[in-house]
Amino acid sequence: GLGSGGWHVVHWNLSRAEWCSPGPGHVMKLRYSSLQVDTGSAEELHAGALAEVDDLEGMPVVVCGLHSQVPCVAVALKQARPELRLAYVMTDGGGLALATSELVAAMRARSLIDVTITAGHAFGGDYEAVNVPAALAVARVIGQADVVVVGMGPGSVGTATRLGLSALEVAPALDAVESLGGRPVASVRFSLADPRLRHQGASHHSRTALGLLTRARATIGVPEGAFEVRLRADLEASGISDRHRLLAVADPNVPALLAQHRLRVTSMGRGPVDDPGFYAVAGAGGTVAALLAR
């Protein structure tokens, strides 16, 4: 039955008389829309292995507020410790179909990401999960990940208000990591090229998520060099340095790593040459995770 909703809306191709394609389970994504689909979920398909899992056993998890931070984390991590198995958990804060990300396809092809899990209403990963905490468990137990990077797909939302932005999902994700015994790492959104005052230095997106909403104590990578002084100053001025651990790391040289792997990454239309600070600070999260991984 349809439960409390009471409606079932469908798209139909008028050139077909009938269509039947059983799904793998009973978990629906895009629920009660005309595109709802039985994706199944790792929790039901691997119930025996996941039923009592509630401990990430110290696994580092890097949480990003933008999709373009994910490849920066991945290349920095793999440069530091190529043997580590990296899982990408894609949230439903942006685009919902994993296939819309050419970056993810390219990273998989280059062995920068080893397994993908789509959480919430996001779909199309190697494994489906009902929510982010479950996706972290799936990454650890089923995906055999050593490190996880969490972030939405392409298409973030912002409204020039303090709370009307999709990147605030960073806060509950960090809280989930800590509650489950993982090691939360925050990838800060940083820019010295963005003309909008609220995004200059440490973006208000990161300042709000890390300074106002999260209760976890995360580790924040601070790349040594040209951007260190400004990043530290912004994190100190916003009180974030009191709530989280700042860890100085060598600049992973993300622009060179992206070029080495033939990955074309832009953020707000700016590439590494236009906004090197964005890439350095994002990549520092991957370097931190490499240091924390067992």
C-alpha positions, 0 to 999 in steps of 0.5 A, spaced: 500 500 500 501 507 499 501 508 506 499 515 509 500 519 502 495 515 498 497 517 491 501 514 486 503 518 480 507 515 474 510 517 468 508 513 462 511 512 455 505 511 450 509 507 445 509 501 450 503 497 453 506 494 459 512 494 463 515 490 468 522 490 472 522 488 479 527 492 483 532 489 488 528 490 494 523 495 497 526 501 499 524 507 494 528 513 492 524 519 490 518 517 494 511 519 492 514 523 485 513 520 478 520 518 478 520 514 484 524 507 484 525 501 488 533 502 488 533 497 494 539 499 499 545 496 502 541 495 509 536 491 507 541 487 502 546 486 507 542 486 513 546 480 516 553 484 516 550 491 518 544 489 523 548 491 529 553 496 526 554 502 530 562 504 530 566 506 525 572 504 529 576 511 528 575 511 520 577 518 518 571 521 514 572 528 510 566 532 509 565 537 504 560 542 502 561 543 495 562 537 490 568 540 487 572 539 493 571 532 493 576 531 487 581 535 491 580 531 497 581 524 493 588 526 489 591 529 496 589 523 500 592 518 494 598 522 493 600 521 501 597 514 501 595 511 495 594 504 498 588 507 502 581 505 500 577 511 499 569 511 499 565 517 496 558 518 500 554 522 495 548 526 499 542 528 496 544 536 498 545 537 490 544 533 484 541 526 486 543 522 480 551 520 481 551 519 473 550 526 473 557 527 475 563 527 470 568 528 476 566 521 479 566 517 473 573 520 472 575 519 479 573 512 478 577 511 472 583 513 475 582 509 481 582 515 486 575 513 488 574 506 490 567 505 492 561 510 491 555 510 496 549 514 494 545 516 501 538 519 502 534 520 495 541 520 491 541 514 487 546 510 482 552 509 487 555 502 488 551 501 494 544 505 496 543 507 503 537 510 507 541 516 510 548 518 511 550 515 518 548 508 514 552 510 508 558 511 513 557 504 516 556 501 509 562 504 506 566 501 512 563 494 513 561 493 506 565 497 502 571 496 506 573 503 506 579 506 510 577 513 509 570 516 506 569 523 503 562 525 504 559 531 499 553 533 495 553 532 488 553 537 483 549 543 484 549 547 491 544 552 493 545 558 496 541 564 498 545 570 501 542 568 508 545 565 513 541 559 514 538 558 507 544 554 504 545 546 502 552 546 505 549 546 512 549 539 511 556 539 513 554 539 520 550 533 521 554 529 517 560 531 522 556 530 528 554 523 525 561 521 524 563 523 531 557 519 534 559 513 530 566 513 533 569 516 526 574 521 526 571 527 523 575 532 518 572 538 515 574 541 508 573 548 509 571 552 503 576 558 502 577 563 496 581 569 495 578 570 488 570 570 489 568 577 489 562 576 494 564 578 501 561 573 504 565 568 500 572 571 501 577 567 505 573 562 509 566 562 506 560 564 511 558 557 509 563 553 512 563 558 518 556 557 519 556 550 519 562 549 523 561 555 528 554 555 529 551 548 527 556 542 529 557 539 535 562 535 533 570 537 534 573 536 527 580 536 525 581 542 519 587 541 515 591 548 514 596 548 508 602 551 510 604 557 505 600 562 502 594 561 505 595 559 512 595 566 515 588 568 512 585 561 513 587 561 521 585 568 522 578 567 519 577 561 523 580 564 529 575 570 528 569 566 528 571 562 534 572 556 530 579 555 532 576 554 539 571 549 537 575 545 532 582 542 532 587 546 526 592 541 524 598 544 519 599 540 513 604 541 507 600 544 501 599 538 497 599 542 491 592 540 488 593 543 482 599 539 480 595 533 482 589 534 478 593 536 472 597 529 473 590 525 473 587 529 467 582 532 472 578 538 470 575 541 476 572 548 477 569 551 482 564 557 481 567 557 474 574 558 477 580 553 476 586 552 480 590 558 476 584 563 478 583 561 485 589 556 488 587 558 495 580 554 494 584 548 492 589 548 497 585 548 503 580 543 500 586 538 499 588 539 506 582 535 508 585 529 504 592 530 507 589 530 514 585 524 513 591 520 510 595 522 517 589 520 521 588 513 517 590 507 521 
